[in-house]
Amino acid sequence: MRIALISDLHANLVALDAVLADIAARGADQVVCLGDVATLGPHPREVLDRLRALDGPAILGNRRGRLRARALPRHAAATPTCRWCASTTAR
């Protein structure tokens, strides 16, 4: 079984699609996501939807853990973006 590991997507749908195309071309049987999926980039909901469609395992990244704890990100300038991403992906 060939397993592809992905991480630090940060809501970048264009990059995720490129990586998934490469993974498909290489014939991976499963994709495992190592976290940091939907913060700081322009497409948090779309990235989450794409990952859900893969139906593979995922772990909680350190940035998402900080959002859940409502702590500030490492760089205060990223706070508004992180809050927007969290509100966009809330279900």
Secondary structure as GFF3:
##gff-version 3
##sequence-region A 1 91
A	DSSP	beta_strand	3	6	.	.	.	ID=ss1
A	DSSP	alpha_helix	13	26	.	.	.	ID=ss2
A	DSSP	beta_strand	30	33	.	.	.	ID=ss3
A	DSSP	alpha_helix	44	54	.	.	.	ID=ss4
A	DSSP	alpha_helix	62	68	.	.	.	ID=ss5
A	DSSP	three_ten_helix	76	78	.	.	.	ID=ss6
A	DSSP	alpha_helix	79	89	.	.	.	ID=ss7
###
